[in-house]
Amino acid sequence: MGDAFIRHIELLGYEKRFFPSQHYVYMFLVKWNDLSEKVIYRRFTEIYEFHKTLKEMFPIESGDINIESRIIPHLPAPKWFDGQRSTENRQGTLAEYCYTLVNLPHKISRCLHVVNFFKVRHDDMNPVTDSLIKKPEVFLLPKDSKKNPTDITGPIVLQTYRAIADYEKSSTSEMTLKAGDMVDVVEKSENGWWFCQLKNKRGWVPAAYLEPMDGPDESEEQEPNYAGESYVVQKSYTAVEEDELTLREGDAIEVIHKLLDGWWVIRKDETTGYYPSMYLQKAGEVNISMKSELRKWGAPPRRSTIRNAKSIHKQGRKQISQETYRRNSKKYIQSQNKTNAISKSQQDRNPKNEPEENKAKAQPAVPPRPSKDIILNRCTESTRRKIL
């Protein structure tokens, strides 16, 4: 019959799962050329990584060389925290994306990258669940919406940001900005470089040079996590500012605060400081070609280093001092050490980790036999007769 290819992809809805932690997956019905139909589950972050790689494979069709040649559809970047509302609102965009993808020229729609991504995986047949926590909740699209993707799809609304200072591009892939320019953000990368468009121009811009129109604080920026996430340094960096860290490739660190300008606060032993996120990789994660390519770039500028920055907001961004990071991080480490010490002490007292109820209970001590004088003076007549 020849090579397998996809005839149709239909978005069925999404699932809210609770194991190993709460997250959302989209459900797709994939129809193949052999007339088989399979249901698969994919996280949006997976879909977005697939999309980025597809653009790399077909630079002309993705508009990298000439924007007018673009035929690969747009896909907004994932948010820092994907909740149920964003998962639900994104369904229309995803349905249209899949419809357009399947109808692209065969060299794209039938390439191995597309075919392999939508193939059934082991987890699709046997999704990981834990009935002791909570069973997944399923949210299906209305049947009427599935008949025509345009019924549930509106235009992709791009966020508008304002440039707070002049920026001069240093490569052909970047875009020059003037203070006050209003740009539409097409793609937000966690490395601090955002892909923007200004009239008929497009290019990468440092996120540090942009501010939202509605307020100084980024709603997508998460709070510090002093428990930390394990990462590995993929590229060495020598600190320029006092609050930055100098690290070597291969160093193991913990990320405690992810900031949108691409400079994350990390912890190395008990020391904290800023480090370019584009030089980090999550521990245990396989190298991704896109990340490897981005690491060739220079780190984006930090917000604190921008001169002549002029914001339209009266209230500035809330900033956490490095001393606060260190203090809270130290408190967390001390708390963990204390918890570990208590746990170790309990294990030392019970080396075999036997439950208390399984241990033999201590027997009461046998009291000494009373003397003859005590028996004669305190006991009954019948008892005194036995020793006479």
Summary of the structure (lengths in Angstrom):
residues: 388
radius of gyration: 31.3
end to end distance: 111.7
largest distance: 121.9
contacts: 987
relative contact order: 0.09
helix: 30%
strand: 23%
